[in-house]
């Protein structure tokens, strides 16, 4: 089960970014084949989270109804609101919708035992986070509900958002869903790769395991407690 699918070289280059590797390649480095992914949970449809869906042909795609309504409706008449989206990516989503691969969710839902999605909004109308039950407790993959740890600790929203009030409420929801600060994984913070141990020594800057944060290079987030090693990675 994969959370978000990143972006491809064309989309990155068009926005002035370097493309380092695809999620499928990163998974392969970690020993997971793209064909083994049965479900993709897309937290929202911004260009840096919703590309490459055809790299996972066997996966069912999970997205909030509110997100799809937003990106295919009147809000996209505004250049400001459509800027974080990519028309070519969204065209692929519509194609996969007609192929029967998309599952829409209206709020919170359980995807599999111990894995649930929670609609929070704020960053986008259909923003959702993923809660995973592990041996060390409930870990929340916050994606862009929390870009950086500081967005949470300072209660300071990342400036790309559609509703500031919902964003603040999302911070509180994520805090409630997680079993402590060291159980919250923000969407864009490079500190994740220093606070958590690498999946393998050769994957130091590519993939981290959600084990005890103290095993990482940078130590646990401030205020975090001890936990038991987890069996799952994300």
C-alpha positions, 0 to 999 in steps of 0.5 A: 500500500503506497501513500502518494505517487510523486511527480514525473520528470516532465512535470518537475522540469516545467516547474524548475525542479530536478527529478531525482527518482520516481517512487517506483524506482525508490520502492524497487531499491527497497525491494518492493515491485510496483506490481506488488502495490495493490492500493494507492492512497492519494492524500490530495491531487497537487502535482507533486503528489498525484503523478506516476499513477500508471506506474502502479497498474494493479493498484486501486486509487483512493481519493476524497470526493471533495478533492476530485470535485475541486479539481474538475469544477469552477475553482479551476477557473482561477489561476491561483487555485489551479496553480498547484495542479497539473492538467496532464496528471488530472487527465490520467486520473480521469482516464483511470476513473473510466477504467474503474480504478478509482475509489472515492471516499467521503470523509474518514474510512478504513482502507485495510485493518489498521490503515485508515484515512481521515479527511482534514481539508485546509491545504486542499478541500479534499486533503486526507491523512493516513493513520497506520497502526504499528507495534509502537502505536498509531503513526500518522502520515500527514502529507501536506496537512503538515509540510514541516514539523514547524508548521505543527509546533508553531501552529503556523500554516504553510502558505499554500492553502484554501482554508486557514481555519481548516488547516489549524483544525487539521493540525489538531486532528493529526495530533489527536490521531497520533500517539505522540509527536514522534508518531507524526510524519510531515509531508516535505520535511527533510528532517524525517530522513535524519530522525528515523533510521534508513531502510538500509545503509545504502538508502540513507537519503531515500527511504526511512523506517518508522522505528524509534526516532532515536535510532535516526541520525538526528534524534527524536522530535522535541517532546517525543517519547520512547516507542517500540519498533514498528513492523511497517514502513511508509 
